[in-house]
Amino acid sequence: VIECEVSFLMSQYEFSLQQEVLMEKGASVLGDLFRYQQKNKNSDSAQSISVLYSLIWSAKQDILVAKSESDLDRIEGQFTLADQFLNEIKVGANA
């Protein structure tokens, strides 16, 4: 019984750590989007960046209400996709 409780506490602790890491990743993505948006207010991608910023903001808020690792995996995927999208826009703008 004690072993089961320790295992449960560890998995809750690990889940909380994963949430914390995702909060930081989300903040980083939002910061990158904000800086890009400020530099490129009048570009063709401005509307896309605004929409993406809103989606990532919402996903970041979902971290704290996530109930499972699959929820966190989905959110992390959204952050990764946003990061890749922004990098592609930056590359395209420099071409």
QUITAVEN-V522871 format. One record per residue. N is the residue number from 1. PHI is phi in degrees with one decimal (none if undefined). Layout:
n=N phi=PHI
n=N phi=PHI
This chain:
n=1 phi=none
n=2 phi=-64.3
n=3 phi=-60.7
n=4 phi=-64.5
n=5 phi=-64.5
n=6 phi=-63.6
n=7 phi=-61.7
n=8 phi=-63.3
n=9 phi=-64.9
n=10 phi=-64.4
n=11 phi=-68.5
n=12 phi=-66.7
n=13 phi=-62.9
n=14 phi=-63.3
n=15 phi=-62.7
n=16 phi=-63.1
n=17 phi=-63.8
n=18 phi=-63.4
n=19 phi=-61.6
n=20 phi=-62.5
n=21 phi=-61.8
n=22 phi=-67.3
n=23 phi=-60.2
n=24 phi=-66.3
n=25 phi=-63.5
n=26 phi=-61.9
n=27 phi=-63.1
n=28 phi=-65.0
n=29 phi=-63.9
n=30 phi=-61.3
n=31 phi=-62.7
n=32 phi=-62.1
n=33 phi=-63.6
n=34 phi=-61.9
n=35 phi=-62.9
n=36 phi=-63.2
n=37 phi=-62.1
n=38 phi=-66.5
n=39 phi=-77.6
n=40 phi=-127.3
n=41 phi=-57.8
n=42 phi=-105.3
n=43 phi=-82.6
n=44 phi=-65.1
n=45 phi=-90.9
n=46 phi=-58.4
n=47 phi=-66.1
n=48 phi=-62.1
n=49 phi=-65.9
n=50 phi=-62.5
n=51 phi=-64.5
n=52 phi=-62.2
n=53 phi=-58.7
n=54 phi=-62.7
n=55 phi=-64.8
n=56 phi=-70.7
n=57 phi=-59.2
n=58 phi=-63.9
n=59 phi=-62.7
n=60 phi=-63.6
n=61 phi=-67.3
n=62 phi=-69.0
n=63 phi=-58.4
n=64 phi=-73.4
n=65 phi=-103.2
n=66 phi=-62.6
n=67 phi=-109.4
n=68 phi=-145.2
n=69 phi=-65.1
n=70 phi=-66.5
n=71 phi=-61.7
n=72 phi=-66.7
n=73 phi=-63.0
n=74 phi=-63.2
n=75 phi=-64.8
n=76 phi=-61.5
n=77 phi=-62.0
n=78 phi=-64.4
n=79 phi=-63.7
n=80 phi=-63.7
n=81 phi=-62.4
n=82 phi=-62.6
n=83 phi=-63.1
n=84 phi=-64.7
n=85 phi=-60.0
n=86 phi=-63.5
n=87 phi=-63.0
n=88 phi=-66.2
n=89 phi=-63.9
n=90 phi=-62.8
n=91 phi=-63.3
n=92 phi=-64.0
n=93 phi=-70.8
n=94 phi=-90.5
n=95 phi=-80.2
